[in-house]
Every structure is written in structure tokens, then in C-alpha cells.
Amino acid sequence: MKVALRANVISEILARKNKSQNWFAYRVETTSGYMSQMMTGKRNPSPKMREKILKFLKEYKFNDIFALQK
């Protein structure tokens, strides 16, 4: 089972915070390229990356940010 990033949710969160995707990538310690690939669905976040994203976005739950795919 794959875990995908809910890009629309992340985009909405960033818009509310008035922050860029690059800013978010820096905060979760990844490259802007990898973040871009996750946002477009070309790559899925690794378990370690999911942990970093959840740690940074403490107020959100796993199911808010990620979607399970078959």
C-alpha cells in the first residue's frame, strides 16, 4: 500500500500561512525538487519524510495530510 501526500491540503495550509512550497521543503528538511514531486504525485513520501511532515504540522492528523492508495 502506498501513501500519497494530499497536495491540495498542503497547498491550502501554505496559502493560509502565506508561505511557499520551498519554505515548507526547507522546514521539513528536504529539497524543493523532492517536495515538488510529492506535490504533483510523481513521488510518494518515505516513512521518514511522513514523520517529518507530521512533526512540523503538529495540529494535523495523518489522515488530514496523507492518503492511502492501493
PDB file of N, H, CA, C and O in Angstrom:
ATOM      1  N   MET A   1       0.842  -1.173   0.000  1.00  0.00           N
ATOM      2  CA  MET A   1       0.000   0.000   0.000  1.00  0.00           C
ATOM      3  C   MET A   1       0.895   1.247   0.000  1.00  0.00           C
ATOM      4  O   MET A   1       1.875   1.325   0.741  1.00  0.00           O
ATOM      5  N   LYS A   2       0.543   2.196  -0.828  1.00  0.00           N
ATOM      6  H   LYS A   2      -0.254   2.133  -1.430  1.00  0.00           H
ATOM      7  CA  LYS A   2       1.302   3.436  -0.937  1.00  0.00           C
ATOM      8  C   LYS A   2       0.618   4.550  -0.151  1.00  0.00           C
ATOM      9  O   LYS A   2      -0.594   4.543   0.063  1.00  0.00           O
ATOM     10  N   VAL A   3       1.433   5.494   0.265  1.00  0.00           N
ATOM     11  H   VAL A   3       2.418   5.500   0.091  1.00  0.00           H
ATOM     12  CA  VAL A   3       0.921   6.660   0.991  1.00  0.00           C
ATOM     13  C   VAL A   3       1.277   7.900   0.180  1.00  0.00           C
ATOM     14  O   VAL A   3       2.451   8.168  -0.075  1.00  0.00           O
ATOM     15  N   ALA A   4       0.272   8.643  -0.218  1.00  0.00           N
ATOM     16  H   ALA A   4      -0.682   8.426  -0.011  1.00  0.00           H
ATOM     17  CA  ALA A   4       0.486   9.850  -1.022  1.00  0.00           C
ATOM     18  C   ALA A   4       0.195  11.094  -0.192  1.00  0.00           C
ATOM     19  O   ALA A   4      -0.595  11.074   0.752  1.00  0.00           O
ATOM     20  N   LEU A   5       0.851  12.152  -0.573  1.00  0.00           N
ATOM     21  H   LEU A   5       1.493  12.167  -1.339  1.00  0.00           H
ATOM     22  CA  LEU A   5       0.635  13.445   0.062  1.00  0.00           C
ATOM     23  C   LEU A   5      -0.643  14.062  -0.502  1.00  0.00           C
ATOM     24  O   LEU A   5      -0.856  14.040  -1.714  1.00  0.00           O
ATOM     25  N   ARG A   6      -1.472  14.599   0.343  1.00  0.00           N
ATOM     26  H   ARG A   6      -1.299  14.617   1.328  1.00  0.00           H
ATOM     27  CA  ARG A   6      -2.666  15.313  -0.125  1.00  0.00           C
ATOM     28  C   ARG A   6      -2.223  16.738  -0.477  1.00  0.00           C
ATOM     29  O   ARG A   6      -2.249  17.643   0.357  1.00  0.00           O
ATOM     30  N   ALA A   7      -1.821  16.901  -1.727  1.00  0.00           N
ATOM     31  H   ALA A   7      -1.800  16.165  -2.404  1.00  0.00           H
ATOM     32  CA  ALA A   7      -1.241  18.168  -2.177  1.00  0.00           C
ATOM     33  C   ALA A   7      -2.204  19.336  -2.010  1.00  0.00           C
ATOM     34  O   ALA A   7      -1.785  20.442  -1.671  1.00  0.00           O
ATOM     35  N   ASN A   8      -3.492  19.096  -2.246  1.00  0.00           N
ATOM     36  H   ASN A   8      -3.833  18.197  -2.521  1.00  0.00           H
ATOM     37  CA  ASN A   8      -4.462  20.185  -2.106  1.00  0.00           C
ATOM     38  C   ASN A   8      -4.538  20.685  -0.663  1.00  0.00           C
ATOM     39  O   ASN A   8      -4.713  21.879  -0.425  1.00  0.00           O
ATOM     40  N   VAL A   9      -4.405  19.774   0.290  1.00  0.00           N
ATOM     41  H   VAL A   9      -4.263  18.804   0.097  1.00  0.00           H
ATOM     42  CA  VAL A   9      -4.430  20.159   1.703  1.00  0.00           C
ATOM     43  C   VAL A   9      -3.168  20.945   2.055  1.00  0.00           C
ATOM     44  O   VAL A   9      -3.239  21.979   2.718  1.00  0.00           O
ATOM     45  N   ILE A  10      -2.017  20.451   1.608  1.00  0.00           N
ATOM     46  H   ILE A  10      -1.959  19.611   1.069  1.00  0.00           H
ATOM     47  CA  ILE A  10      -0.751  21.139   1.874  1.00  0.00           C
ATOM     48  C   ILE A  10      -0.771  22.527   1.242  1.00  0.00           C
ATOM     49  O   ILE A  10      -0.342  23.498   1.866  1.00  0.00           O
ATOM     50  N   SER A  11      -1.260  22.627   0.024  1.00  0.00           N
ATOM     51  H   SER A  11      -1.608  21.839  -0.483  1.00  0.00           H
ATOM     52  CA  SER A  11      -1.340  23.932  -0.653  1.00  0.00           C
ATOM     53  C   SER A  11      -2.221  24.896   0.127  1.00  0.00           C
ATOM     54  O   SER A  11      -1.889  26.073   0.263  1.00  0.00           O
ATOM     55  N   GLU A  12      -3.327  24.406   0.633  1.00  0.00           N
ATOM     56  H   GLU A  12      -3.596  23.449   0.523  1.00  0.00           H
ATOM     57  CA  GLU A  12      -4.242  25.240   1.418  1.00  0.00           C
ATOM     58  C   GLU A  12      -3.587  25.703   2.724  1.00  0.00           C
ATOM     59  O   GLU A  12      -3.711  26.865   3.112  1.00  0.00           O
ATOM     60  N   ILE A  13      -2.894  24.790   3.390  1.00  0.00           N
ATOM     61  H   ILE A  13      -2.793  23.846   3.076  1.00  0.00           H
ATOM     62  CA  ILE A  13      -2.192  25.136   4.630  1.00  0.00           C
ATOM     63  C   ILE A  13      -1.150  26.220   4.356  1.00  0.00           C
ATOM     64  O   ILE A  13      -1.058  27.205   5.089  1.00  0.00           O
ATOM     65  N   LEU A  14      -0.369  26.029   3.295  1.00  0.00           N
ATOM     66  H   LEU A  14      -0.443  25.229   2.700  1.00  0.00           H
ATOM     67  CA  LEU A  14       0.670  27.002   2.959  1.00  0.00           C
ATOM     68  C   LEU A  14       0.062  28.351   2.577  1.00  0.00           C
ATOM     69  O   LEU A  14       0.607  29.396   2.931  1.00  0.00           O
ATOM     70  N   ALA A  15      -1.048  28.337   1.867  1.00  0.00           N
ATOM     71  H   ALA A  15      -1.491  27.488   1.580  1.00  0.00           H
ATOM     72  CA  ALA A  15      -1.708  29.590   1.486  1.00  0.00           C
ATOM     73  C   ALA A  15      -2.193  30.342   2.729  1.00  0.00           C
ATOM     74  O   ALA A  15      -2.056  31.562   2.811  1.00  0.00           O
ATOM     75  N   ARG A  16      -2.761  29.611   3.696  1.00  0.00           N
ATOM     76  H   ARG A  16      -2.872  28.619   3.629  1.00  0.00           H
ATOM     77  CA  ARG A  16      -3.217  30.243   4.931  1.00  0.00           C
ATOM     78  C   ARG A  16      -2.064  30.847   5.721  1.00  0.00           C
ATOM     79  O   ARG A  16      -2.222  31.876   6.378  1.00  0.00           O
ATOM     80  N   LYS A  17      -0.906  30.202   5.652  1.00  0.00           N
ATOM     81  H   LYS A  17      -0.778  29.366   5.119  1.00  0.00           H
ATOM     82  CA  LYS A  17       0.267  30.703   6.371  1.00  0.00           C
ATOM     83  C   LYS A  17       1.045  31.726   5.538  1.00  0.00           C
ATOM     84  O   LYS A  17       2.009  32.324   6.016  1.00  0.00           O
ATOM     85  N   ASN A  18       0.614  31.920   4.282  1.00  0.00           N
ATOM     86  H   ASN A  18      -0.169  31.435   3.893  1.00  0.00           H
ATOM     87  CA  ASN A  18       1.295  32.814   3.358  1.00  0.00           C
ATOM     88  C   ASN A  18       2.757  32.396   3.164  1.00  0.00           C
ATOM     89  O   ASN A  18       3.663  33.230   3.178  1.00  0.00           O
ATOM     90  N   LYS A  19       2.965  31.089   2.981  1.00  0.00           N
ATOM     91  H   LYS A  19       2.230  30.411   2.969  1.00  0.00           H
ATOM     92  CA  LYS A  19       4.297  30.521   2.811  1.00  0.00           C
ATOM     93  C   LYS A  19       4.373  29.751   1.495  1.00  0.00           C
ATOM     94  O   LYS A  19       3.356  29.330   0.943  1.00  0.00           O
ATOM     95  N   SER A  20       5.586  29.579   1.012  1.00  0.00           N
ATOM     96  H   SER A  20       6.412  29.921   1.460  1.00  0.00           H
ATOM     97  CA  SER A  20       5.801  28.899  -0.270  1.00  0.00           C
ATOM     98  C   SER A  20       6.099  27.408  -0.064  1.00  0.00           C
ATOM     99  O   SER A  20       6.390  26.954   1.043  1.00  0.00           O
ATOM    100  N   GLN A  21       6.016  26.689  -1.145  1.00  0.00           N
ATOM    101  H   GLN A  21       5.780  27.058  -2.044  1.00  0.00           H
ATOM    102  CA  GLN A  21       6.349  25.273  -1.149  1.00  0.00           C
ATOM    103  C   GLN A  21       7.838  25.097  -0.818  1.00  0.00           C
ATOM    104  O   GLN A  21       8.207  24.151  -0.123  1.00  0.00           O
ATOM    105  N   ASN A  22       8.682  25.992  -1.305  1.00  0.00           N
ATOM    106  H   ASN A  22       8.382  26.761  -1.869  1.00  0.00           H
ATOM    107  CA  ASN A  22      10.117  25.938  -1.000  1.00  0.00           C
ATOM    108  C   ASN A  22      10.365  26.158   0.490  1.00  0.00           C
ATOM    109  O   ASN A  22      11.221  25.495   1.077  1.00  0.00           O
ATOM    110  N   TRP A  23       9.638  27.069   1.097  1.00  0.00           N
ATOM    111  H   TRP A  23       8.943  27.607   0.619  1.00  0.00           H
ATOM    112  CA  TRP A  23       9.743  27.315   2.533  1.00  0.00           C
ATOM    113  C   TRP A  23       9.399  26.042   3.302  1.00  0.00           C
ATOM    114  O   TRP A  23      10.096  25.666   4.244  1.00  0.00           O
ATOM    115  N   PHE A  24       8.321  25.388   2.891  1.00  0.00           N
ATOM    116  H   PHE A  24       7.755  25.693   2.125  1.00  0.00           H
ATOM    117  CA  PHE A  24       7.890  24.155   3.534  1.00  0.00           C
ATOM    118  C   PHE A  24       8.934  23.058   3.365  1.00  0.00           C
ATOM    119  O   PHE A  24       9.237  22.337   4.316  1.00  0.00           O
ATOM    120  N   ALA A  25       9.483  22.928   2.165  1.00  0.00           N
ATOM    121  H   ALA A  25       9.237  23.513   1.393  1.00  0.00           H
ATOM    122  CA  ALA A  25      10.515  21.921   1.901  1.00  0.00           C
ATOM    123  C   ALA A  25      11.704  22.124   2.831  1.00  0.00           C
ATOM    124  O   ALA A  25      12.228  21.162   3.393  1.00  0.00           O
ATOM    125  N   TYR A  26      12.126  23.360   2.993  1.00  0.00           N
ATOM    126  H   TYR A  26      11.700  24.141   2.536  1.00  0.00           H
ATOM    127  CA  TYR A  26      13.247  23.671   3.882  1.00  0.00           C
ATOM    128  C   TYR A  26      12.921  23.280   5.320  1.00  0.00           C
ATOM    129  O   TYR A  26      13.770  22.729   6.020  1.00  0.00           O
ATOM    130  N   ARG A  27      11.713  23.558   5.759  1.00  0.00           N
ATOM    131  H   ARG A  27      11.023  24.006   5.190  1.00  0.00           H
ATOM    132  CA  ARG A  27      11.311  23.274   7.142  1.00  0.00           C
ATOM    133  C   ARG A  27      11.242  21.782   7.441  1.00  0.00           C
ATOM    134  O   ARG A  27      11.491  21.370   8.574  1.00  0.00           O
ATOM    135  N   VAL A  28      10.911  20.974   6.455  1.00  0.00           N
ATOM    136  H   VAL A  28      10.708  21.309   5.534  1.00  0.00           H
ATOM    137  CA  VAL A  28      10.845  19.522   6.675  1.00  0.00           C
ATOM    138  C   VAL A  28      12.125  18.827   6.188  1.00  0.00           C
ATOM    139  O   VAL A  28      12.179  17.606   6.048  1.00  0.00           O
ATOM    140  N   GLU A  29      13.142  19.644   5.939  1.00  0.00           N
ATOM    141  H   GLU A  29      13.098  20.637   6.054  1.00  0.00           H
ATOM    142  CA  GLU A  29      14.482  19.151   5.607  1.00  0.00           C
ATOM    143  C   GLU A  29      14.528  18.276   4.367  1.00  0.00           C
ATOM    144  O   GLU A  29      15.056  17.164   4.389  1.00  0.00           O
ATOM    145  N   THR A  30      13.966  18.798   3.285  1.00  0.00           N
ATOM    146  H   THR A  30      13.537  19.701   3.266  1.00  0.00           H
ATOM    147  CA  THR A  30      14.049  18.108   2.002  1.00  0.00           C
ATOM    148  C   THR A  30      14.333  19.138   0.917  1.00  0.00           C
ATOM    149  O   THR A  30      14.356  20.340   1.180  1.00  0.00           O
ATOM    150  N   THR A  31      14.547  18.661  -0.291  1.00  0.00           N
ATOM    151  H   THR A  31      14.528  17.684  -0.504  1.00  0.00           H
ATOM    152  CA  THR A  31      14.808  19.581  -1.397  1.00  0.00           C
ATOM    153  C   THR A  31      13.500  20.070  -1.993  1.00  0.00           C
ATOM    154  O   THR A  31      12.456  19.432  -1.856  1.00  0.00           O
ATOM    155  N   SER A  32      13.578  21.203  -2.649  1.00  0.00           N
ATOM    156  H   SER A  32      14.426  21.722  -2.759  1.00  0.00           H
ATOM    157  CA  SER A  32      12.382  21.735  -3.301  1.00  0.00           C
ATOM    158  C   SER A  32      11.940  20.804  -4.436  1.00  0.00           C
ATOM    159  O   SER A  32      10.748  20.700  -4.725  1.00  0.00           O
ATOM    160  N   GLY A  33      12.896  20.131  -5.076  1.00  0.00           N
ATOM    161  H   GLY A  33      13.865  20.215  -4.841  1.00  0.00           H
ATOM    162  CA  GLY A  33      12.571  19.190  -6.149  1.00  0.00           C
ATOM    163  C   GLY A  33      11.776  17.997  -5.652  1.00  0.00           C
ATOM    164  O   GLY A  33      10.781  17.610  -6.265  1.00  0.00           O
ATOM    165  N   TYR A  34      12.209  17.414  -4.544  1.00  0.00           N
ATOM    166  H   TYR A  34      13.017  17.729  -4.045  1.00  0.00           H
ATOM    167  CA  TYR A  34      11.504  16.270  -3.963  1.00  0.00           C
ATOM    168  C   TYR A  34      10.113  16.696  -3.496  1.00  0.00           C
ATOM    169  O   TYR A  34       9.139  15.966  -3.682  1.00  0.00           O
ATOM    170  N   MET A  35      10.026  17.875  -2.892  1.00  0.00           N
ATOM    171  H   MET A  35      10.817  18.468  -2.742  1.00  0.00           H
ATOM    172  CA  MET A  35       8.727  18.390  -2.448  1.00  0.00           C
ATOM    173  C   MET A  35       7.804  18.575  -3.651  1.00  0.00           C
ATOM    174  O   MET A  35       6.628  18.213  -3.599  1.00  0.00           O
ATOM    175  N   SER A  36       8.331  19.129  -4.714  1.00  0.00           N
ATOM    176  H   SER A  36       9.286  19.423  -4.756  1.00  0.00           H
ATOM    177  CA  SER A  36       7.546  19.338  -5.923  1.00  0.00           C
ATOM    178  C   SER A  36       7.031  18.011  -6.483  1.00  0.00           C
ATOM    179  O   SER A  36       5.879  17.918  -6.906  1.00  0.00           O
ATOM    180  N   GLN A  37       7.875  17.000  -6.484  1.00  0.00           N
ATOM    181  H   GLN A  37       8.811  17.075  -6.140  1.00  0.00           H
ATOM    182  CA  GLN A  37       7.464  15.681  -6.978  1.00  0.00           C
ATOM    183  C   GLN A  37       6.379  15.065  -6.095  1.00  0.00           C
ATOM    184  O   GLN A  37       5.465  14.415  -6.602  1.00  0.00           O
ATOM    185  N   MET A  38       6.473  15.261  -4.793  1.00  0.00           N
ATOM    186  H   MET A  38       7.216  15.788  -4.381  1.00  0.00           H
ATOM    187  CA  MET A  38       5.424  14.756  -3.900  1.00  0.00           C
ATOM    188  C   MET A  38       4.116  15.512  -4.129  1.00  0.00           C
ATOM    189  O   MET A  38       3.036  14.920  -4.114  1.00  0.00           O
ATOM    190  N   MET A  39       4.222  16.823  -4.342  1.00  0.00           N
ATOM    191  H   MET A  39       5.099  17.304  -4.355  1.00  0.00           H
ATOM    192  CA  MET A  39       3.019  17.644  -4.546  1.00  0.00           C
ATOM    193  C   MET A  39       2.310  17.304  -5.857  1.00  0.00           C
ATOM    194  O   MET A  39       1.088  17.420  -5.947  1.00  0.00           O
ATOM    195  N   THR A  40       3.062  16.890  -6.864  1.00  0.00           N
ATOM    196  H   THR A  40       4.055  16.796  -6.791  1.00  0.00           H
ATOM    197  CA  THR A  40       2.449  16.545  -8.154  1.00  0.00           C
ATOM    198  C   THR A  40       2.072  15.067  -8.250  1.00  0.00           C
ATOM    199  O   THR A  40       1.475  14.637  -9.236  1.00  0.00           O
ATOM    200  N   GLY A  41       2.423  14.297  -7.225  1.00  0.00           N
ATOM    201  H   GLY A  41       2.909  14.647  -6.423  1.00  0.00           H
ATOM    202  CA  GLY A  41       2.073  12.880  -7.224  1.00  0.00           C
ATOM    203  C   GLY A  41       3.065  11.990  -7.939  1.00  0.00           C
ATOM    204  O   GLY A  41       2.805  10.798  -8.103  1.00  0.00           O
ATOM    205  N   LYS A  42       4.184  12.525  -8.366  1.00  0.00           N
ATOM    206  H   LYS A  42       4.395  13.494  -8.233  1.00  0.00           H
ATOM    207  CA  LYS A  42       5.198  11.721  -9.055  1.00  0.00           C
ATOM    208  C   LYS A  42       5.997  10.858  -8.087  1.00  0.00           C
ATOM    209  O   LYS A  42       6.529   9.815  -8.467  1.00  0.00           O
ATOM    210  N   ARG A  43       6.077  11.299  -6.836  1.00  0.00           N
ATOM    211  H   ARG A  43       5.645  12.146  -6.527  1.00  0.00           H
ATOM    212  CA  ARG A  43       6.774  10.541  -5.802  1.00  0.00           C
ATOM    213  C   ARG A  43       5.882  10.485  -4.571  1.00  0.00           C
ATOM    214  O   ARG A  43       5.045  11.359  -4.345  1.00  0.00           O
ATOM    215  N   ASN A  44       6.082   9.441  -3.787  1.00  0.00           N
ATOM    216  H   ASN A  44       6.762   8.731  -3.971  1.00  0.00           H
ATOM    217  CA  ASN A  44       5.367   9.311  -2.522  1.00  0.00           C
ATOM    218  C   ASN A  44       6.350   9.546  -1.382  1.00  0.00           C
ATOM    219  O   ASN A  44       7.513   9.154  -1.478  1.00  0.00           O
ATOM    220  N   PRO A  45       5.900  10.178  -0.314  1.00  0.00           N
ATOM    221  CA  PRO A  45       6.803  10.448   0.807  1.00  0.00           C
ATOM    222  C   PRO A  45       7.227   9.155   1.507  1.00  0.00           C
ATOM    223  O   PRO A  45       6.413   8.260   1.738  1.00  0.00           O
ATOM    224  N   SER A  46       8.498   9.080   1.833  1.00  0.00           N
ATOM    225  H   SER A  46       9.159   9.807   1.645  1.00  0.00           H
ATOM    226  CA  SER A  46       9.022   7.929   2.578  1.00  0.00           C
ATOM    227  C   SER A  46       8.484   7.982   4.006  1.00  0.00           C
ATOM    228  O   SER A  46       7.968   9.013   4.439  1.00  0.00           O
ATOM    229  N   PRO A  47       8.604   6.880   4.735  1.00  0.00           N
ATOM    230  CA  PRO A  47       8.159   6.913   6.142  1.00  0.00           C
ATOM    231  C   PRO A  47       8.860   8.013   6.946  1.00  0.00           C
ATOM    232  O   PRO A  47       8.231   8.674   7.773  1.00  0.00           O
ATOM    233  N   LYS A  48      10.134   8.204   6.709  1.00  0.00           N
ATOM    234  H   LYS A  48      10.645   7.667   6.037  1.00  0.00           H
ATOM    235  CA  LYS A  48      10.878   9.240   7.426  1.00  0.00           C
ATOM    236  C   LYS A  48      10.357  10.640   7.065  1.00  0.00           C
ATOM    237  O   LYS A  48      10.236  11.507   7.931  1.00  0.00           O
ATOM    238  N   MET A  49      10.053  10.849   5.786  1.00  0.00           N
ATOM    239  H   MET A  49      10.151  10.145   5.082  1.00  0.00           H
ATOM    240  CA  MET A  49       9.524  12.139   5.344  1.00  0.00           C
ATOM    241  C   MET A  49       8.129  12.365   5.916  1.00  0.00           C
ATOM    242  O   MET A  49       7.802  13.483   6.314  1.00  0.00           O
ATOM    243  N   ARG A  50       7.308  11.333   5.963  1.00  0.00           N
ATOM    244  H   ARG A  50       7.573  10.425   5.639  1.00  0.00           H
ATOM    245  CA  ARG A  50       5.968  11.463   6.558  1.00  0.00           C
ATOM    246  C   ARG A  50       6.086  11.877   8.018  1.00  0.00           C
ATOM    247  O   ARG A  50       5.320  12.712   8.499  1.00  0.00           O
ATOM    248  N   GLU A  51       7.043  11.293   8.714  1.00  0.00           N
ATOM    249  H   GLU A  51       7.666  10.615   8.323  1.00  0.00           H
ATOM    250  CA  GLU A  51       7.269  11.634  10.119  1.00  0.00           C
ATOM    251  C   GLU A  51       7.659  13.102  10.268  1.00  0.00           C
ATOM    252  O   GLU A  51       7.167  13.789  11.164  1.00  0.00           O
ATOM    253  N   LYS A  52       8.539  13.582   9.397  1.00  0.00           N
ATOM    254  H   LYS A  52       8.939  13.024   8.669  1.00  0.00           H
ATOM    255  CA  LYS A  52       8.978  14.981   9.461  1.00  0.00           C
ATOM    256  C   LYS A  52       7.823  15.934   9.179  1.00  0.00           C
ATOM    257  O   LYS A  52       7.682  16.963   9.840  1.00  0.00           O
ATOM    258  N   ILE A  53       7.006  15.588   8.203  1.00  0.00           N
ATOM    259  H   ILE A  53       7.121  14.752   7.666  1.00  0.00           H
ATOM    260  CA  ILE A  53       5.861  16.440   7.849  1.00  0.00           C
ATOM    261  C   ILE A  53       4.864  16.488   9.008  1.00  0.00           C
ATOM    262  O   ILE A  53       4.377  17.559   9.370  1.00  0.00           O
ATOM    263  N   LEU A  54       4.568  15.335   9.581  1.00  0.00           N
ATOM    264  H   LEU A  54       4.963  14.465   9.287  1.00  0.00           H
ATOM    265  CA  LEU A  54       3.632  15.287  10.715  1.00  0.00           C
ATOM    266  C   LEU A  54       4.177  16.041  11.923  1.00  0.00           C
ATOM    267  O   LEU A  54       3.421  16.699  12.638  1.00  0.00           O
ATOM    268  N   LYS A  55       5.472  15.946  12.150  1.00  0.00           N
ATOM    269  H   LYS A  55       6.086  15.411  11.569  1.00  0.00           H
ATOM    270  CA  LYS A  55       6.090  16.654  13.270  1.00  0.00           C
ATOM    271  C   LYS A  55       5.992  18.166  13.073  1.00  0.00           C
ATOM    272  O   LYS A  55       5.741  18.908  14.023  1.00  0.00           O
ATOM    273  N   PHE A  56       6.192  18.618  11.827  1.00  0.00           N
ATOM    274  H   PHE A  56       6.396  18.015  11.056  1.00  0.00           H
ATOM    275  CA  PHE A  56       6.127  20.049  11.550  1.00  0.00           C
ATOM    276  C   PHE A  56       4.684  20.563  11.600  1.00  0.00           C
ATOM    277  O   PHE A  56       4.432  21.659  12.100  1.00  0.00           O
ATOM    278  N   LEU A  57       3.747  19.779  11.086  1.00  0.00           N
ATOM    279  H   LEU A  57       3.952  18.888  10.679  1.00  0.00           H
ATOM    280  CA  LEU A  57       2.332  20.173  11.065  1.00  0.00           C
ATOM    281  C   LEU A  57       1.597  19.472  12.220  1.00  0.00           C
ATOM    282  O   LEU A  57       0.676  18.686  11.996  1.00  0.00           O
ATOM    283  N   LYS A  58       2.011  19.764  13.428  1.00  0.00           N
ATOM    284  H   LYS A  58       2.759  20.402  13.610  1.00  0.00           H
ATOM    285  CA  LYS A  58       1.511  19.084  14.632  1.00  0.00           C
ATOM    286  C   LYS A  58      -0.002  19.127  14.796  1.00  0.00           C
ATOM    287  O   LYS A  58      -0.597  18.204  15.352  1.00  0.00           O
ATOM    288  N   GLU A  59      -0.617  20.190  14.315  1.00  0.00           N
ATOM    289  H   GLU A  59      -0.133  20.939  13.863  1.00  0.00           H
ATOM    290  CA  GLU A  59      -2.058  20.348  14.530  1.00  0.00           C
ATOM    291  C   GLU A  59      -2.909  19.480  13.597  1.00  0.00           C
ATOM    292  O   GLU A  59      -4.133  19.451  13.724  1.00  0.00           O
ATOM    293  N   TYR A  60      -2.264  18.773  12.660  1.00  0.00           N
ATOM    294  H   TYR A  60      -1.270  18.797  12.557  1.00  0.00           H
ATOM    295  CA  TYR A  60      -2.984  17.920  11.711  1.00  0.00           C
ATOM    296  C   TYR A  60      -2.714  16.456  11.999  1.00  0.00           C
ATOM    297  O   TYR A  60      -1.660  16.093  12.522  1.00  0.00           O
ATOM    298  N   LYS A  61      -3.680  15.623  11.651  1.00  0.00           N
ATOM    299  H   LYS A  61      -4.536  15.917  11.227  1.00  0.00           H
ATOM    300  CA  LYS A  61      -3.542  14.180  11.823  1.00  0.00           C
ATOM    301  C   LYS A  61      -3.070  13.551  10.519  1.00  0.00           C
ATOM    302  O   LYS A  61      -3.103  14.177   9.460  1.00  0.00           O
ATOM    303  N   PHE A  62      -2.635  12.310  10.618  1.00  0.00           N
ATOM    304  H   PHE A  62      -2.608  11.801  11.478  1.00  0.00           H
ATOM    305  CA  PHE A  62      -2.125  11.579   9.456  1.00  0.00           C
ATOM    306  C   PHE A  62      -3.116  11.617   8.294  1.00  0.00           C
ATOM    307  O   PHE A  62      -2.745  11.931   7.163  1.00  0.00           O
ATOM    308  N   ASN A  63      -4.374  11.297   8.579  1.00  0.00           N
ATOM    309  H   ASN A  63      -4.675  11.042   9.498  1.00  0.00           H
ATOM    310  CA  ASN A  63      -5.391  11.223   7.523  1.00  0.00           C
ATOM    311  C   ASN A  63      -5.733  12.595   6.917  1.00  0.00           C
ATOM    312  O   ASN A  63      -6.308  12.660   5.831  1.00  0.00           O
ATOM    313  N   ASP A  64      -5.390  13.670   7.599  1.00  0.00           N
ATOM    314  H   ASP A  64      -4.923  13.617   8.481  1.00  0.00           H
ATOM    315  CA  ASP A  64      -5.604  15.001   7.053  1.00  0.00           C
ATOM    316  C   ASP A  64      -4.600  15.306   5.937  1.00  0.00           C
ATOM    317  O   ASP A  64      -4.925  15.990   4.966  1.00  0.00           O
ATOM    318  N   ILE A  65      -3.391  14.794   6.089  1.00  0.00           N
ATOM    319  H   ILE A  65      -3.128  14.239   6.878  1.00  0.00           H
ATOM    320  CA  ILE A  65      -2.278  15.159   5.220  1.00  0.00           C
ATOM    321  C   ILE A  65      -1.945  14.098   4.172  1.00  0.00           C
ATOM    322  O   ILE A  65      -1.459  14.418   3.087  1.00  0.00           O
ATOM    323  N   PHE A  66      -2.208  12.839   4.502  1.00  0.00           N
ATOM    324  H   PHE A  66      -2.603  12.578   5.383  1.00  0.00           H
ATOM    325  CA  PHE A  66      -1.842  11.734   3.618  1.00  0.00           C
ATOM    326  C   PHE A  66      -3.058  10.906   3.209  1.00  0.00           C
ATOM    327  O   PHE A  66      -4.052  10.818   3.930  1.00  0.00           O
ATOM    328  N   ALA A  67      -2.942  10.305   2.031  1.00  0.00           N
ATOM    329  H   ALA A  67      -2.134  10.376   1.446  1.00  0.00           H
ATOM    330  CA  ALA A  67      -3.991   9.429   1.524  1.00  0.00           C
ATOM    331  C   ALA A  67      -3.389   8.060   1.231  1.00  0.00           C
ATOM    332  O   ALA A  67      -2.300   7.964   0.665  1.00  0.00           O
ATOM    333  N   LEU A  68      -4.095   7.008   1.614  1.00  0.00           N
ATOM    334  H   LEU A  68      -4.980   7.086   2.074  1.00  0.00           H
ATOM    335  CA  LEU A  68      -3.632   5.639   1.325  1.00  0.00           C
ATOM    336  C   LEU A  68      -4.102   5.261  -0.072  1.00  0.00           C
ATOM    337  O   LEU A  68      -5.244   5.516  -0.454  1.00  0.00           O
ATOM    338  N   GLN A  69      -3.188   4.643  -0.829  1.00  0.00           N
ATOM    339  H   GLN A  69      -2.260   4.436  -0.519  1.00  0.00           H
ATOM    340  CA  GLN A  69      -3.506   4.198  -2.188  1.00  0.00           C
ATOM    341  C   GLN A  69      -3.150   2.728  -2.326  1.00  0.00           C
ATOM    342  O   GLN A  69      -2.241   2.227  -1.663  1.00  0.00           O
ATOM    343  N   LYS A  70      -3.875   2.053  -3.190  1.00  0.00           N
ATOM    344  H   LYS A  70      -4.613   2.461  -3.728  1.00  0.00           H
ATOM    345  CA  LYS A  70      -3.576   0.622  -3.442  1.00  0.00           C
ATOM    346  C   LYS A  70      -2.631   0.496  -4.591  1.00  0.00           C
ATOM    347  O   LYS A  70      -2.256  -0.617  -4.962  1.00  0.00           O
TER     348      LYS A  70
END
